[in-house]
Amino acid sequence: MLILHCPYCGVDADETDLHAGGQAHLKREGPGSSDEAFEDYLFMRENPKGVHFERWRHVYGCGKWFHAARCTSTLEVFGTYPAQTLEPPQDIKDKISGTRPGWSWGIFK
């Protein structure tokens, strides 16, 4: 079972207390964007087998959104951090690099 630490209320919650919100760190497109940019925002997502950055909501807890770095094939969790963070904290990136040398994900290395 997937267990994630909520960075807001400090609870280690299992996946039944959480709701997945898809890929983290997307550039949100809205009114005034080109059709191509809006289409990319809606439909083009990373779906790797391996390290992935995702949005999660602590539904049956504090109700807040946060980000999680985890491996989609092993369910290994590298860390969680507030949703307002623009990129993964360095300690999480270092933890990923320590177990998976040479990894990269989008703009993060």
KAHU-V399231 format. One record per residue. N is the residue number from 1. SS is DSSP state (alpha for helix, beta for strand, coil for the rest). PHI is phi in degrees with one decimal (999 if undefined). Layout:
((N SS PHI) (N SS PHI))
This chain:
((1 coil 999) (2 coil -79.3) (3 beta -123.2) (4 beta -120.5) (5 beta -90.9) (6 coil -77.6) (7 coil -71.6) (8 coil -91.8) (9 coil -100.6) (10 coil 78.8) (11 coil -90.5) (12 beta -88.0) (13 beta -107.7) (14 beta -85.0) (15 alpha -62.7) (16 alpha -74.2) (17 alpha -93.7) (18 coil -120.2) (19 beta -133.1) (20 beta -73.7) (21 beta -120.2) (22 beta 89.0) (23 beta -66.4) (24 coil -90.3) (25 coil 61.8) (26 coil -89.4) (27 coil -80.6) (28 coil -75.2) (29 coil -107.8) (30 coil -149.8) (31 coil -55.6) (32 coil 93.0) (33 coil -84.6) (34 coil -73.1) (35 alpha -59.9) (36 alpha -65.4) (37 alpha -65.8) (38 alpha -68.3) (39 alpha -61.9) (40 alpha -60.4) (41 alpha -61.7) (42 alpha -73.8) (43 alpha -117.5) (44 coil -93.8) (45 coil -129.2) (46 coil -73.5) (47 coil -144.3) (48 coil -79.6) (49 coil -93.2) (50 coil 138.8) (51 beta -66.2) (52 beta -146.5) (53 beta -107.9) (54 beta -128.9) (55 beta -98.3) (56 beta -137.1) (57 beta -119.8) (58 coil -83.1) (59 coil -59.8) (60 coil -97.0) (61 coil -140.7) (62 coil -77.1) (63 coil 82.8) (64 coil -91.1) (65 beta -85.8) (66 beta -147.6) (67 beta -106.7) (68 beta -134.1) (69 beta -107.2) (70 beta -150.5) (71 beta -95.8) (72 coil -73.7) (73 coil -93.4) (74 coil -113.4) (75 coil 66.1) (76 coil -65.0) (77 beta -102.0) (78 beta -92.0) (79 beta 156.4) (80 beta -128.1) (81 beta -159.7) (82 beta -58.7) (83 coil -66.1) (84 coil -77.5) (85 coil -74.1) (86 coil -77.2) (87 coil -149.3) (88 coil -58.6) (89 coil -59.5) (90 alpha -59.8) (91 alpha -64.0) (92 alpha -71.4) (93 alpha -62.5) (94 alpha -65.4) (95 alpha -63.7) (96 alpha -65.2) (97 alpha -62.3) (98 alpha -66.3) (99 alpha -101.2) (100 coil -136.0) (101 coil -57.1) (102 coil 84.2) (103 coil -67.0) (104 coil -153.7) (105 beta -147.6) (106 coil 53.8) (107 coil -89.8) (108 beta -97.9) (109 coil -135.7))
